[in-house]
Amino acid sequence: MDSAGSSPFNQPIASALTAWTLAQAIKVGRGLWRQGRMDFRLLFSTGGMPSAHTAMVAALATSIGLVEGFGSSLFALAAVFAAVVMFDAQSVRHAAGQQARLLNQIVEELFKNHRLSEHKLAELLGHTRLEVLAGLMMGALVAFAVRAAVRAWT
């Protein structure tokens, strides 16, 4: 078991940021494939495949487990934190996105007959279970890849 403090390089942070960046880059790539153009707004969007929040916390928790040990209190804390984020992504935020979609439809119908604000609510807020699962797997794989890279470089 390595101590995260024995080196200036913080493997859990590197894993988490790498996983988030990779997940967001995949969203941009999927947007290019679907729309035929680059949409860099997707780099900072919520929702979509894969869940970047999930990838980030899964990479963080996995990396902490690899560095500190899967029996450590720090890993337990990270794993519970990851579970809360994943639950929120696939239930609470997903439901909020569905509600936003419905409210936008209602406003659109009202807008036909009344003068209302054209501002729409963000609909792509949460994730499906598949998007969360993809983020979980991506995050864990990134943590193992970062661990392997660190070992190869040292």
C-alpha positions as CSV (number, residue, x, y, z in Angstrom):
1,M,0.0,0.0,0.0
2,D,1.5,3.4,-1.0
3,S,0.8,6.5,0.9
4,A,-0.6,9.2,-1.2
5,G,1.5,11.7,0.7
6,S,4.9,10.0,-0.2
7,S,5.0,11.7,-3.6
8,P,3.9,15.2,-4.9
9,F,1.9,13.3,-7.5
10,N,-1.7,12.7,-6.2
11,Q,-2.9,9.6,-8.0
12,P,-6.5,9.8,-6.8
13,I,-6.9,13.4,-8.0
14,A,-5.2,12.5,-11.3
15,S,-7.5,9.5,-11.8
16,A,-10.6,11.5,-11.0
17,L,-9.7,14.4,-13.3
18,T,-8.6,12.1,-16.1
19,A,-11.9,10.1,-15.9
20,W,-14.0,13.3,-15.9
21,T,-12.1,14.7,-18.9
22,L,-12.3,11.4,-20.8
23,A,-16.1,11.1,-20.2
24,Q,-16.7,14.7,-21.3
25,A,-14.5,14.2,-24.4
26,I,-16.6,11.2,-25.3
27,K,-19.7,13.3,-25.1
28,V,-18.1,15.8,-27.6
29,G,-17.2,12.9,-29.9
30,R,-20.7,11.5,-29.7
31,G,-22.0,14.9,-30.5
32,L,-19.7,15.1,-33.6
33,W,-20.8,11.7,-34.7
34,R,-24.5,12.5,-34.3
35,Q,-24.6,16.1,-35.4
36,G,-21.7,16.2,-37.8
37,R,-20.1,19.2,-36.0
38,M,-18.0,19.8,-32.9
39,D,-20.0,21.2,-30.0
40,F,-17.6,22.2,-27.3
41,R,-20.4,23.2,-25.0
42,L,-20.8,19.4,-24.4
43,L,-17.5,19.6,-22.5
44,F,-19.3,21.3,-19.6
45,S,-22.7,19.9,-20.0
46,T,-24.6,17.6,-17.5
47,G,-26.3,14.4,-18.5
48,G,-25.6,12.2,-21.4
49,M,-23.4,9.1,-22.0
50,P,-21.3,8.4,-20.0
51,S,-21.9,10.0,-16.7
52,A,-18.8,12.2,-16.1
53,H,-19.8,12.7,-12.4
54,T,-19.9,8.9,-11.9
55,A,-16.7,8.4,-13.8
56,M,-15.0,11.0,-11.6
57,V,-16.1,9.6,-8.3
58,A,-15.6,6.0,-9.3
59,A,-12.0,6.8,-10.4
60,L,-11.5,8.6,-7.1
61,A,-12.8,5.8,-5.0
62,T,-11.0,3.1,-6.9
63,S,-7.7,5.0,-6.9
64,I,-8.0,5.6,-3.1
65,G,-8.6,1.9,-2.7
66,L,-5.5,1.1,-4.8
67,V,-3.3,3.6,-2.9
68,E,-4.6,3.4,0.7
69,G,-6.1,-0.1,0.6
70,F,-9.7,-1.2,0.1
71,G,-10.0,-1.9,3.8
72,S,-9.2,1.7,4.8
73,S,-11.5,4.2,6.2
74,L,-10.6,6.6,3.5
75,F,-11.7,4.2,0.8
76,A,-15.0,3.6,2.8
77,L,-15.6,7.3,2.8
78,A,-14.9,7.6,-0.9
79,A,-17.1,4.6,-1.8
80,V,-20.1,6.0,0.1
81,F,-19.5,9.4,-1.5
82,A,-19.5,7.7,-4.9
83,A,-22.7,5.8,-4.2
84,V,-24.5,9.0,-3.2
85,V,-23.3,10.8,-6.4
86,M,-24.4,7.8,-8.6
87,F,-27.8,7.5,-6.9
88,D,-28.3,11.3,-7.3
89,A,-27.3,11.1,-11.0
90,Q,-29.6,8.4,-11.9
91,S,-32.6,9.2,-9.8
92,V,-33.0,12.8,-8.4
93,R,-31.3,14.6,-11.3
94,H,-32.9,12.3,-13.9
95,A,-36.3,13.0,-12.5
96,A,-35.6,16.8,-12.5
97,G,-34.7,16.5,-16.1
98,Q,-37.9,14.8,-16.9
99,Q,-39.9,17.4,-15.0
100,A,-38.0,20.2,-16.9
101,R,-38.9,18.5,-20.2
102,L,-42.6,18.4,-19.2
103,L,-42.6,22.0,-18.0
104,N,-41.0,23.1,-21.3
105,Q,-43.8,21.4,-23.2
106,I,-46.4,23.2,-21.0
107,V,-44.7,26.6,-21.5
108,E,-44.5,25.9,-25.3
109,E,-48.3,25.3,-25.4
110,L,-49.0,28.4,-23.3
111,F,-46.6,30.4,-25.5
112,K,-48.8,29.7,-28.5
113,N,-51.6,31.8,-27.0
114,H,-49.9,34.0,-24.4
115,R,-46.8,36.2,-24.2
116,L,-44.3,34.3,-22.0
117,S,-40.6,34.1,-21.5
118,E,-38.9,31.9,-24.2
119,H,-36.3,30.8,-21.7
120,K,-36.3,27.0,-21.5
121,L,-35.3,24.8,-18.5
122,A,-32.3,22.5,-18.9
123,E,-33.6,19.1,-19.7
124,L,-30.5,17.0,-19.8
125,L,-29.6,17.0,-16.1
126,G,-29.5,13.4,-15.0
127,H,-28.6,10.0,-16.3
128,T,-30.1,6.6,-17.1
129,R,-28.8,3.6,-15.2
130,L,-26.8,2.6,-18.3
131,E,-25.0,6.0,-18.4
132,V,-24.2,5.7,-14.7
133,L,-22.9,2.1,-15.2
134,A,-20.8,3.3,-18.2
135,G,-19.3,6.0,-16.0
136,L,-18.7,3.6,-13.2
137,M,-16.8,1.2,-15.4
138,M,-14.9,4.0,-17.1
139,G,-13.8,5.5,-13.8
140,A,-12.6,2.2,-12.4
141,L,-10.7,1.4,-15.6
142,V,-9.1,4.9,-15.6
143,A,-7.9,4.4,-12.0
144,F,-6.3,1.1,-12.9
145,A,-4.7,2.7,-16.0
146,V,-3.3,5.6,-14.0
147,R,-2.0,3.2,-11.4
148,A,-0.3,1.2,-14.1
149,A,1.2,4.3,-15.7
150,V,2.5,5.5,-12.3
151,R,4.2,2.2,-11.7
152,A,5.7,2.2,-15.2
153,W,7.2,5.7,-14.7
154,T,8.6,5.0,-11.3
